Amino acid sequence: MKKILFPTDFSDAATNAFIHALEFAKVVKAELILLHTFEIPVYDSQFFPENYASIYSSIELAKFEMFKDEIPKLRTIAAERKLDDIVIKHRLMDGDLIYNLKNAVEEDKADFVIMGTNSVSDWTKFFTGSNTESVISGVEVPVLCVPIEAKYKKVKTIGFTTRYREKDKKELRKILKIAKKTDAKVKSLYVKTSNSDVTDEARKEFEREFAAENVEFLVLPSDDVKETILDFVLFKDIDILTTITHKRSFFESIFDSSFSKKITKEVPIPILVMHED
């Protein structure tokens, strides 16, 4: 059985993403692992020489009690959506979110990470923060990011951005497997810029390999990659946008604050980030 790691702070954004996680778990036949992390503030022990340890113990206990109180609420959501048969496990960890997230992915052998974001700044940090801040640079499994405005709906169309590289074929096959389970169509987008290095023959060979699959290939010439992707999402009725990390510099050039604002406010949809092998 596949495993989905779902980090949550029990905020509205996380609760919204939890519904997406439940529905995705149903599609891929996975169990959910709920991860809640917290950081204990640093105190100077010279000012608390006697009750130093008790301060930490009380914080840990308070976090545990909060965690214990919130879990039934999530299980109620699962029951209301008739998804209470999905296995849900829990992890409560002290420390930095990205550090704990990476460890949890490795220890639980998670196949996916799904998490919610509450604002444009959250979204931008999620994709393009430093190595200690960005989830994308912290884990090596597919990550589904769900903006709070993206309410769950049945997935009918999955967008897939490609640069027609040999490595992209493996990721496209993964997406096609998911699409088949939901009867969704895959629409693949290549934004052909004026300095594109993809030959027509390479593109045609790539497309011939997937001729029997339920995927439509679109090539749109433009030097404004961000706006073209947004138009693709809007006018092709994309429900989930899939992208591959490629080179980090390219990735960061796309997912800047202006793009984040539009993708979270104007056309709010989840984005699934696949990692290169």
Secondary structure, DSSP 8 states (H G I E B T S, - for coil): -EEEEEE--SSHHHHHHHHHHHHHHHHHTEEEEEEEEE------TTTSTTTHHHHHHHHHHHHHHHHHHHHHHHHHHHHHTT-TTS-EEEEEEES-HHHHHHHHHHHHT-SEEEEEE-SHHHHHHHHHS-TTT-HHHH-SS-EEEEETT-------EEEEE----HHHHHHHHHHHHHHHHTT-EEEEEEEE-TT----HHHHHHHHHHTTTSSEEEEEEE-S-HHHHHHHHHHHTT-SEEEEE--SHHHHHHHSSHHHHHHHHHTS---EEEE---
